[in-house]
Amino acid sequence: MQTQTLKDRHGHITGFVETRTDGVMVLKDEHRHIRGYYDPRSDQTKDAHMHLVGYGNTLLQLLG
């Protein structure tokens, strides 16, 4: 699993994106709570409760 750390312009950690071996990206906030998922096979972004948020990778919108 790969992990990308997300930081704001001041260098503070705002979240993490973990890419699983199946290609699904999992967005976690700075406390490592799951905020959403992006599945490139279906090209869908879903929130933490697996409700469809949109098409394409819109994970970063879930951090706001």
PyMOL commands that place a pseudoatom at each C-alpha (Angstrom):
pseudoatom trace, name=CA, resn=MET, resi=1, chain=A, elem=C, hetatm=0, pos=[0.000, 0.000, 0.000]
pseudoatom trace, name=CA, resn=GLN, resi=2, chain=A, elem=C, hetatm=0, pos=[1.296, 3.443, -0.925]
pseudoatom trace, name=CA, resn=THR, resi=3, chain=A, elem=C, hetatm=0, pos=[0.594, 6.466, 1.258]
pseudoatom trace, name=CA, resn=GLN, resi=4, chain=A, elem=C, hetatm=0, pos=[0.710, 10.074, 0.103]
pseudoatom trace, name=CA, resn=THR, resi=5, chain=A, elem=C, hetatm=0, pos=[0.742, 12.777, 2.782]
pseudoatom trace, name=CA, resn=LEU, resi=6, chain=A, elem=C, hetatm=0, pos=[-1.332, 15.886, 2.051]
pseudoatom trace, name=CA, resn=LYS, resi=7, chain=A, elem=C, hetatm=0, pos=[-0.167, 19.206, 3.495]
pseudoatom trace, name=CA, resn=ASP, resi=8, chain=A, elem=C, hetatm=0, pos=[-1.498, 22.755, 3.436]
pseudoatom trace, name=CA, resn=ARG, resi=9, chain=A, elem=C, hetatm=0, pos=[0.566, 25.743, 2.330]
pseudoatom trace, name=CA, resn=HIS, resi=10, chain=A, elem=C, hetatm=0, pos=[2.043, 26.054, 5.848]
pseudoatom trace, name=CA, resn=GLY, resi=11, chain=A, elem=C, hetatm=0, pos=[3.273, 22.466, 5.851]
pseudoatom trace, name=CA, resn=HIS, resi=12, chain=A, elem=C, hetatm=0, pos=[0.627, 21.140, 8.255]
pseudoatom trace, name=CA, resn=ILE, resi=13, chain=A, elem=C, hetatm=0, pos=[-0.692, 17.667, 7.514]
pseudoatom trace, name=CA, resn=THR, resi=14, chain=A, elem=C, hetatm=0, pos=[-4.307, 17.792, 6.337]
pseudoatom trace, name=CA, resn=GLY, resi=15, chain=A, elem=C, hetatm=0, pos=[-4.747, 14.172, 5.340]
pseudoatom trace, name=CA, resn=PHE, resi=16, chain=A, elem=C, hetatm=0, pos=[-3.485, 11.055, 3.643]
pseudoatom trace, name=CA, resn=VAL, resi=17, chain=A, elem=C, hetatm=0, pos=[-4.302, 9.156, 0.471]
pseudoatom trace, name=CA, resn=GLU, resi=18, chain=A, elem=C, hetatm=0, pos=[-3.602, 5.446, 0.657]
pseudoatom trace, name=CA, resn=THR, resi=19, chain=A, elem=C, hetatm=0, pos=[-3.618, 3.440, -2.555]
pseudoatom trace, name=CA, resn=ARG, resi=20, chain=A, elem=C, hetatm=0, pos=[-4.487, -0.196, -1.974]
pseudoatom trace, name=CA, resn=THR, resi=21, chain=A, elem=C, hetatm=0, pos=[-3.141, -3.057, -4.063]
pseudoatom trace, name=CA, resn=ASP, resi=22, chain=A, elem=C, hetatm=0, pos=[-6.468, -3.235, -5.955]
pseudoatom trace, name=CA, resn=GLY, resi=23, chain=A, elem=C, hetatm=0, pos=[-6.010, 0.413, -7.044]
pseudoatom trace, name=CA, resn=VAL, resi=24, chain=A, elem=C, hetatm=0, pos=[-8.705, 1.878, -4.785]
pseudoatom trace, name=CA, resn=MET, resi=25, chain=A, elem=C, hetatm=0, pos=[-7.627, 5.154, -3.164]
pseudoatom trace, name=CA, resn=VAL, resi=26, chain=A, elem=C, hetatm=0, pos=[-8.687, 5.765, 0.448]
pseudoatom trace, name=CA, resn=LEU, resi=27, chain=A, elem=C, hetatm=0, pos=[-8.773, 9.338, 1.752]
pseudoatom trace, name=CA, resn=LYS, resi=28, chain=A, elem=C, hetatm=0, pos=[-8.110, 9.815, 5.468]
pseudoatom trace, name=CA, resn=ASP, resi=29, chain=A, elem=C, hetatm=0, pos=[-8.103, 13.044, 7.442]
pseudoatom trace, name=CA, resn=GLU, resi=30, chain=A, elem=C, hetatm=0, pos=[-5.259, 14.202, 9.680]
pseudoatom trace, name=CA, resn=HIS, resi=31, chain=A, elem=C, hetatm=0, pos=[-6.564, 11.911, 12.451]
pseudoatom trace, name=CA, resn=ARG, resi=32, chain=A, elem=C, hetatm=0, pos=[-6.577, 8.956, 10.019]
pseudoatom trace, name=CA, resn=HIS, resi=33, chain=A, elem=C, hetatm=0, pos=[-10.379, 8.745, 9.929]
pseudoatom trace, name=CA, resn=ILE, resi=34, chain=A, elem=C, hetatm=0, pos=[-11.662, 7.562, 6.547]
pseudoatom trace, name=CA, resn=ARG, resi=35, chain=A, elem=C, hetatm=0, pos=[-13.346, 10.354, 4.574]
pseudoatom trace, name=CA, resn=GLY, resi=36, chain=A, elem=C, hetatm=0, pos=[-13.855, 8.638, 1.209]
pseudoatom trace, name=CA, resn=TYR, resi=37, chain=A, elem=C, hetatm=0, pos=[-12.876, 6.225, -1.535]
pseudoatom trace, name=CA, resn=TYR, resi=38, chain=A, elem=C, hetatm=0, pos=[-12.050, 6.495, -5.222]
pseudoatom trace, name=CA, resn=ASP, resi=39, chain=A, elem=C, hetatm=0, pos=[-12.266, 3.402, -7.412]
pseudoatom trace, name=CA, resn=PRO, resi=40, chain=A, elem=C, hetatm=0, pos=[-10.535, 3.960, -10.771]
pseudoatom trace, name=CA, resn=ARG, resi=41, chain=A, elem=C, hetatm=0, pos=[-12.244, 0.921, -12.315]
pseudoatom trace, name=CA, resn=SER, resi=42, chain=A, elem=C, hetatm=0, pos=[-15.703, 2.449, -11.908]
pseudoatom trace, name=CA, resn=ASP, resi=43, chain=A, elem=C, hetatm=0, pos=[-14.369, 6.049, -11.940]
pseudoatom trace, name=CA, resn=GLN, resi=44, chain=A, elem=C, hetatm=0, pos=[-16.507, 6.817, -8.869]
pseudoatom trace, name=CA, resn=THR, resi=45, chain=A, elem=C, hetatm=0, pos=[-15.790, 8.700, -5.655]
pseudoatom trace, name=CA, resn=LYS, resi=46, chain=A, elem=C, hetatm=0, pos=[-17.750, 7.635, -2.579]
pseudoatom trace, name=CA, resn=ASP, resi=47, chain=A, elem=C, hetatm=0, pos=[-17.877, 9.062, 0.921]
pseudoatom trace, name=CA, resn=ALA, resi=48, chain=A, elem=C, hetatm=0, pos=[-16.997, 7.166, 4.108]
pseudoatom trace, name=CA, resn=HIS, resi=49, chain=A, elem=C, hetatm=0, pos=[-20.484, 5.592, 4.113]
pseudoatom trace, name=CA, resn=MET, resi=50, chain=A, elem=C, hetatm=0, pos=[-20.064, 4.388, 0.514]
pseudoatom trace, name=CA, resn=HIS, resi=51, chain=A, elem=C, hetatm=0, pos=[-22.577, 6.918, -0.871]
pseudoatom trace, name=CA, resn=LEU, resi=52, chain=A, elem=C, hetatm=0, pos=[-21.784, 8.121, -4.383]
pseudoatom trace, name=CA, resn=VAL, resi=53, chain=A, elem=C, hetatm=0, pos=[-20.283, 11.614, -4.355]
pseudoatom trace, name=CA, resn=GLY, resi=54, chain=A, elem=C, hetatm=0, pos=[-19.434, 11.916, -8.032]
pseudoatom trace, name=CA, resn=TYR, resi=55, chain=A, elem=C, hetatm=0, pos=[-17.567, 10.600, -11.011]
pseudoatom trace, name=CA, resn=GLY, resi=56, chain=A, elem=C, hetatm=0, pos=[-13.841, 11.005, -11.399]
pseudoatom trace, name=CA, resn=ASN, resi=57, chain=A, elem=C, hetatm=0, pos=[-11.389, 11.454, -8.562]
pseudoatom trace, name=CA, resn=THR, resi=58, chain=A, elem=C, hetatm=0, pos=[-12.943, 14.117, -6.326]
pseudoatom trace, name=CA, resn=LEU, resi=59, chain=A, elem=C, hetatm=0, pos=[-11.423, 12.897, -3.065]
pseudoatom trace, name=CA, resn=LEU, resi=60, chain=A, elem=C, hetatm=0, pos=[-9.857, 16.200, -2.098]
pseudoatom trace, name=CA, resn=GLN, resi=61, chain=A, elem=C, hetatm=0, pos=[-13.286, 17.857, -2.015]
pseudoatom trace, name=CA, resn=LEU, resi=62, chain=A, elem=C, hetatm=0, pos=[-14.168, 15.551, 0.881]
pseudoatom trace, name=CA, resn=LEU, resi=63, chain=A, elem=C, hetatm=0, pos=[-11.499, 17.113, 3.096]
pseudoatom trace, name=CA, resn=GLY, resi=64, chain=A, elem=C, hetatm=0, pos=[-13.137, 20.546, 3.038]
for i in range(1, 64): cmd.bond("trace and resi %d" % i, "trace and resi %d" % (i + 1))
show_as sticks, trace
zoom trace
